[in-house]
Amino acid sequence: MSGVARSTSHGIGVKACILAAFTILSTLSGCASEPFVDGRREAGSSRTVGRSGLNRVAICYNSRSTTPDAVRQLAESECAKTDRVPLYDGEDILSCSIASPTRVFFRCMAPTS
């Protein structure tokens, strides 16, 4: 009888761990976070260590809580700093943070007349 009790309590513990992990991941993935430019820099240096530079902007965002317009506006504001306009240049998934897993790239190009 004790073997059955141990097996049942072990099954409940595993189910509780799975439920807790699912709850945590669901909460994190549902967090509304603002898109941000992946342009990290070394302290005291102007050299970037993130994916963004003057010619290519990388923006991290959560597709569940951020509209394409919001991402585009951020890219426009970054490229406008050098009097250029953004041109979509691809994206990758699961490469930024848990709350903002998608990273989209824009090339900053001279505006066409």
Secondary structure by P-SEA (a helix, b strand, c coil): caaaaaaaaaaaaaaaaaaaaaaaaaaaaacccccccccccccccccccccccccbbbbbbbcccccaaaaaaaaaaaaaaacccccccccccccccccccbbbbbbbccccc
